[in-house]
Amino acid sequence: MLEPEAWWTLMVNEINVMKARRVYELVDRPEGKNMIGLKWVYTPKFDGNGGILGQKSRIVAMGYSQIQGVDFKETYTATMHLESFHVVLAIVASLGLVIWQLDFVAAYLNSDIDFEVYMEQPQGFSEGGGDKVWKL
């Protein structure tokens, strides 16, 4: 279990990545707009042998409060089917090729959205007063 200071460091790192990538802008709370809450999710990071390398924290939207056609149009995620992955591995093995694994830091922050989405600021990380929210 991590010490409280370590959890705080994880959260500060996540906020700093979001700021550096300009994921949101701080705006006055708009009238009549849907506000989406958020929560922190903590995930262990593992090495190749299953040992824990460290922890990762993420801010996730409470998407159940979003309204289709107002806050989003479609939901999807770009994932590979397990069967497709098995085919790729079989081809690689049969041709004697090498596979490299990549881990993109904050890749999910690079997507564009077509809607105005407003989120509450994380508790303990408020900027600009109580009437400010994040516009994604």
Backbone as JSON, one array per atom type, in Angstrom:
{
  "sequence": "MLEPEAWWTLMVNEINVMKARRVYELVDRPEGKNMIGLKWVYTPKFDGNGGILGQKSRIVAMGYSQIQGVDFKETYTATMHLESFHVVLAIVASLGLVIWQLDFVAAYLNSDIDFEVYMEQPQGFSEGGGDKVWKL",
  "N": [[0.84, -1.18, 0.0], [0.53, 2.19, -0.81], [1.97, 5.17, 0.58], [0.27, 8.14, 1.81], [1.49, 10.46, 0.7], [2.62, 9.48, -1.63], [0.36, 8.75, -3.13], [-0.7, 11.29, -3.52], [1.31, 12.42, -5.1], [1.03, 10.88, -7.43], [-1.47, 11.79, -8.3], [-0.97, 14.52, -8.73], [0.9, 14.31, -10.8], [-0.75, 13.28, -12.87], [-2.56, 15.43, -13.24], [-0.7, 17.36, -14.08], [0.17, 16.27, -16.53], [-2.2, 16.46, -17.99], [-2.51, 19.23, -18.05], [-0.18, 19.97, -19.48], [-0.71, 18.85, -21.96], [-2.81, 20.33, -22.72], [-5.51, 19.54, -22.28], [-7.84, 20.51, -21.21], [-9.63, 23.61, -20.7], [-9.88, 26.2, -18.34], [-12.89, 27.52, -17.39], [-15.65, 29.81, -16.78], [-18.48, 28.59, -14.99], [-20.94, 27.46, -17.09], [-24.33, 28.44, -17.74], [-27.1, 26.24, -17.75], [-25.81, 24.05, -18.89], [-24.77, 20.63, -19.08], [-23.1, 19.21, -16.4], [-20.37, 17.17, -15.85], [-19.33, 14.79, -13.58], [-16.35, 13.55, -11.92], [-13.9, 11.02, -11.12], [-11.17, 9.5, -9.35], [-9.07, 6.92, -10.53], [-7.05, 4.23, -9.72], [-4.37, 2.27, -10.84], [-2.38, -0.62, -10.84], [0.91, -0.98, -12.24], [2.55, -3.42, -14.11], [5.51, -5.49, -14.4], [7.3, -7.57, -16.8], [7.35, -10.03, -15.53], [5.2, -10.12, -13.9], [5.47, -8.74, -11.56], [4.9, -5.87, -9.47], [5.46, -2.75, -10.77], [4.82, -0.13, -10.2], [2.37, 2.44, -9.55], [-0.41, 3.89, -11.29], [-2.31, 6.78, -11.76], [-5.51, 7.94, -12.79], [-7.8, 10.33, -14.08], [-11.17, 9.89, -14.44], [-14.16, 10.31, -16.3], [-17.46, 10.53, -15.05], [-19.3, 9.05, -16.86], [-21.93, 8.22, -17.02], [-23.55, 10.35, -16.57], [-23.65, 11.76, -18.86], [-25.31, 12.96, -21.83], [-26.63, 11.54, -24.67], [-26.05, 12.87, -27.89], [-25.89, 15.39, -26.87], [-23.62, 15.61, -25.15], [-22.07, 13.66, -26.32], [-21.66, 11.68, -29.32], [-21.19, 9.07, -30.32], [-20.05, 5.99, -28.85], [-17.06, 4.3, -28.55], [-14.17, 2.21, -28.68], [-10.87, 1.81, -29.71], [-9.88, -1.24, -30.06], [-8.2, -4.41, -30.22], [-9.33, -7.51, -31.46], [-9.06, -10.6, -29.76], [-8.67, -12.88, -31.34], [-7.62, -11.79, -33.7], [-5.19, -10.84, -32.74], [-3.96, -13.26, -32.09], [-3.63, -14.33, -34.67], [-1.79, -12.49, -35.75], [0.39, -12.98, -34.04], [0.94, -15.64, -34.78], [1.74, -15.32, -37.46], [4.02, -13.73, -37.08], [5.61, -15.52, -35.6], [5.91, -17.6, -37.47], [7.37, -16.38, -39.49], [9.65, -15.68, -38.21], [9.94, -13.17, -37.04], [10.29, -10.17, -34.97], [8.56, -8.88, -32.18], [7.61, -5.78, -30.83], [6.66, -4.13, -27.87], [4.71, -1.34, -27.09], [4.06, 1.35, -24.89], [1.94, 3.83, -24.62], [2.01, 6.9, -23.12], [-0.6, 8.53, -21.68], [-2.18, 8.42, -24.02], [-4.89, 8.46, -24.55], [-5.58, 11.08, -24.17], [-5.25, 12.48, -26.49], [-7.32, 12.6, -28.3], [-9.77, 14.16, -30.4], [-12.79, 15.96, -29.76], [-16.19, 16.57, -30.7], [-18.08, 17.99, -29.32], [-19.17, 20.33, -26.81], [-17.97, 19.77, -23.72], [-18.3, 19.75, -20.28], [-16.65, 19.55, -17.21], [-16.57, 18.98, -13.71], [-14.1, 20.33, -11.49], [-11.34, 18.45, -10.12], [-11.58, 17.45, -6.73], [-9.64, 19.12, -4.35], [-7.89, 20.09, -6.21], [-8.72, 22.48, -7.24], [-8.87, 25.38, -9.27], [-8.89, 28.9, -9.73], [-11.23, 29.58, -8.3], [-14.56, 28.77, -7.0], [-16.51, 28.77, -9.03], [-15.47, 27.91, -11.39], [-14.97, 25.6, -14.08], [-13.92, 22.68, -15.93], [-13.52, 22.86, -19.38], [-13.65, 20.61, -21.87]],
  "CA": [[0.0, 0.0, 0.0], [1.31, 3.42, -0.91], [1.78, 6.22, 1.58], [-0.55, 9.25, 1.28], [2.29, 11.37, -0.14], [2.81, 8.83, -2.93], [-0.91, 8.9, -3.86], [-0.8, 12.7, -3.92], [2.25, 12.6, -6.21], [0.4, 10.29, -8.62], [-2.55, 12.68, -8.75], [-0.33, 15.74, -9.26], [1.47, 13.95, -12.1], [-1.85, 13.18, -13.83], [-3.02, 16.8, -13.51], [0.34, 18.04, -14.86], [0.12, 15.75, -17.91], [-3.38, 17.04, -18.62], [-2.21, 20.64, -18.32], [0.84, 20.05, -20.52], [-1.34, 18.48, -23.23], [-3.93, 21.25, -22.92], [-6.71, 18.71, -22.38], [-8.99, 21.3, -20.82], [-9.4, 25.0, -20.37], [-10.65, 26.61, -17.17], [-13.9, 28.5, -17.81], [-16.74, 30.04, -15.84], [-19.54, 27.59, -15.07], [-21.99, 27.94, -17.98], [-25.71, 28.18, -17.34], [-27.87, 25.31, -18.56], [-24.98, 22.99, -19.5], [-24.62, 19.41, -18.3], [-21.8, 19.09, -15.73], [-19.98, 15.77, -15.66], [-18.46, 14.57, -12.44], [-15.17, 12.73, -12.18], [-13.33, 10.3, -9.98], [-9.81, 9.0, -9.54], [-8.91, 5.47, -10.63], [-5.64, 3.86, -9.52], [-4.1, 1.0, -11.49], [-0.98, -1.05, -10.72], [1.66, -1.24, -13.46], [3.28, -4.66, -13.9], [6.63, -5.79, -15.28], [7.12, -8.77, -17.6], [7.23, -11.22, -14.67], [4.02, -9.98, -13.06], [5.75, -7.94, -10.38], [4.35, -4.51, -9.55], [6.45, -1.69, -11.0], [4.36, 1.1, -9.58], [0.95, 2.73, -9.68], [-0.8, 4.95, -12.21], [-3.62, 7.35, -11.43], [-6.2, 8.56, -13.92], [-9.09, 10.95, -13.84], [-12.15, 9.36, -15.38], [-15.45, 10.98, -16.26], [-18.63, 9.75, -14.67], [-19.98, 9.13, -18.14], [-23.36, 7.94, -16.93], [-24.29, 11.61, -16.5], [-23.66, 12.38, -20.18], [-26.54, 12.81, -22.6], [-26.3, 11.28, -26.07], [-26.44, 13.96, -28.76], [-25.53, 16.66, -26.22], [-22.23, 15.49, -24.71], [-21.36, 12.71, -27.16], [-22.43, 11.15, -30.44], [-21.0, 7.62, -30.34], [-19.03, 5.49, -27.94], [-16.29, 3.18, -29.09], [-12.76, 2.21, -28.32], [-10.08, 1.08, -30.7], [-9.23, -2.4, -29.45], [-7.99, -5.52, -31.13], [-9.94, -8.77, -31.06], [-8.07, -11.59, -29.35], [-8.39, -13.75, -32.47], [-6.72, -11.05, -34.6], [-3.88, -10.83, -32.1], [-3.4, -14.61, -32.26], [-3.19, -14.45, -36.07], [-0.56, -11.7, -35.88], [1.46, -13.74, -33.36], [1.26, -16.81, -35.6], [2.51, -14.85, -38.62], [5.33, -13.31, -36.57], [6.37, -16.73, -35.24], [6.24, -18.38, -38.67], [8.37, -15.65, -40.28], [10.81, -15.4, -37.37], [10.02, -11.73, -36.8], [10.35, -9.72, -33.58], [7.47, -7.98, -31.8], [7.93, -4.79, -29.81], [5.5, -3.61, -27.16], [4.77, 0.09, -26.79], [3.11, 1.84, -23.89], [1.77, 5.26, -24.85], [1.61, 7.63, -21.93], [-1.71, 9.47, -21.87], [-2.64, 8.4, -25.42], [-6.32, 8.79, -24.59], [-5.75, 12.54, -24.09], [-5.0, 13.08, -27.79], [-8.45, 12.53, -29.21], [-10.58, 15.36, -30.55], [-14.21, 15.76, -29.57], [-17.0, 17.52, -31.47], [-19.08, 18.56, -28.46], [-18.7, 21.04, -25.63], [-18.12, 18.92, -22.55], [-17.87, 20.46, -19.08], [-16.42, 18.68, -16.06], [-16.21, 19.58, -12.43], [-12.68, 20.2, -11.19], [-11.1, 17.44, -9.09], [-11.5, 17.94, -5.36], [-8.27, 19.33, -3.92], [-7.12, 20.65, -7.31], [-9.51, 23.58, -7.81], [-8.18, 26.6, -9.67], [-9.72, 30.01, -10.17], [-12.46, 29.79, -7.55], [-15.58, 27.73, -7.02], [-17.39, 28.81, -10.2], [-14.73, 27.49, -12.58], [-15.06, 24.19, -14.45], [-13.09, 22.32, -17.08], [-14.14, 22.66, -20.69], [-12.79, 19.67, -22.6]],
  "C": [[0.89, 1.24, 0.0], [0.99, 4.37, 0.24], [0.95, 7.34, 0.97], [0.22, 10.21, 0.38], [2.49, 10.79, -1.54], [1.53, 8.93, -3.77], [-1.05, 10.32, -4.37], [0.12, 12.97, -5.11], [1.68, 12.04, -7.5], [-0.67, 11.22, -9.18], [-1.98, 13.96, -9.35], [0.27, 15.46, -10.63], [0.39, 13.88, -13.18], [-2.37, 14.57, -14.21], [-2.0, 17.53, -14.38], [0.38, 17.57, -16.3], [-1.06, 16.36, -18.64], [-3.16, 18.51, -18.95], [-1.23, 20.78, -19.47], [0.25, 19.75, -21.9], [-2.55, 19.35, -23.56], [-5.25, 20.5, -23.16], [-7.96, 19.54, -22.09], [-8.6, 22.77, -20.72], [-10.33, 25.34, -19.22], [-11.6, 27.73, -17.58], [-14.9, 28.72, -16.68], [-17.82, 28.99, -16.07], [-20.67, 28.12, -15.96], [-23.38, 27.57, -17.47], [-26.34, 27.16, -18.3], [-27.07, 24.22, -19.25], [-24.86, 21.82, -18.53], [-23.2, 19.37, -17.71], [-21.53, 17.62, -15.45], [-19.03, 15.69, -14.48], [-17.26, 13.73, -12.84], [-14.76, 12.0, -10.93], [-11.93, 9.85, -10.35], [-9.84, 7.48, -9.6], [-7.41, 5.18, -10.54], [-5.43, 2.44, -10.05], [-2.63, 0.62, -11.26], [-0.37, -1.27, -12.1], [2.58, -2.43, -13.19], [4.48, -4.76, -14.84], [6.35, -7.1, -16.01], [6.93, -10.03, -16.79], [6.02, -11.14, -13.74], [4.25, -9.22, -11.78], [5.23, -6.51, -10.57], [5.5, -3.51, -9.68], [6.09, -0.41, -10.27], [2.86, 1.25, -9.77], [0.76, 3.85, -10.69], [-2.14, 5.48, -11.75], [-4.19, 8.0, -12.67], [-7.46, 9.24, -13.41], [-10.04, 10.39, -14.89], [-13.47, 10.11, -15.19], [-16.52, 10.02, -15.79], [-19.6, 9.83, -15.85], [-21.46, 8.85, -18.09], [-24.19, 9.21, -16.84], [-24.31, 12.33, -17.85], [-24.97, 12.07, -20.91], [-26.17, 12.64, -24.07], [-26.88, 12.39, -26.95], [-26.14, 15.33, -28.19], [-24.05, 16.64, -25.86], [-21.41, 14.52, -25.57], [-22.28, 12.23, -28.27], [-22.39, 9.62, -30.42], [-20.03, 7.24, -29.24], [-18.35, 4.3, -28.6], [-14.87, 3.28, -28.54], [-12.03, 1.35, -29.33], [-9.33, -0.05, -29.98], [-9.12, -3.51, -30.48], [-8.71, -6.75, -30.58], [-8.83, -9.77, -30.75], [-7.69, -12.5, -30.51], [-7.43, -13.08, -33.46], [-5.31, -11.03, -34.05], [-3.21, -12.19, -32.25], [-2.9, -14.82, -33.69], [-1.88, -13.7, -36.28], [0.6, -12.44, -35.23], [1.89, -14.95, -34.17], [2.1, -16.42, -36.81], [3.91, -14.46, -38.2], [6.2, -14.53, -36.27], [6.8, -17.5, -36.49], [7.3, -17.71, -39.53], [9.63, -15.3, -39.49], [11.02, -13.92, -37.1], [10.08, -11.43, -35.3], [9.19, -8.76, -33.34], [7.97, -7.05, -30.7], [6.64, -4.3, -29.17], [5.73, -2.13, -26.88], [3.72, 0.43, -25.75], [3.03, 3.35, -24.07], [1.27, 5.92, -23.58], [0.53, 8.63, -22.32], [-2.19, 9.53, -23.32], [-4.1, 8.81, -25.54], [-6.57, 10.29, -24.57], [-5.62, 13.21, -25.45], [-6.18, 13.07, -28.74], [-9.21, 13.86, -29.24], [-12.04, 15.01, -30.31], [-14.97, 16.88, -30.27], [-18.03, 18.25, -30.62], [-18.41, 19.38, -27.36], [-19.0, 20.16, -24.43], [-17.53, 19.67, -21.36], [-17.76, 19.49, -17.93], [-16.13, 19.51, -14.83], [-14.7, 19.44, -12.24], [-12.49, 19.13, -10.1], [-10.99, 18.09, -7.71], [-10.03, 18.02, -4.93], [-7.38, 19.94, -4.98], [-7.84, 21.82, -7.97], [-8.63, 24.78, -8.11], [-9.22, 27.66, -9.95], [-11.02, 30.2, -9.43], [-13.49, 28.71, -7.78], [-16.47, 27.71, -8.24], [-16.69, 28.41, -11.49], [-14.88, 26.0, -12.8], [-14.11, 23.95, -15.62], [-13.95, 22.22, -18.33], [-13.19, 21.79, -21.49], [-12.85, 19.95, -24.08]]
}
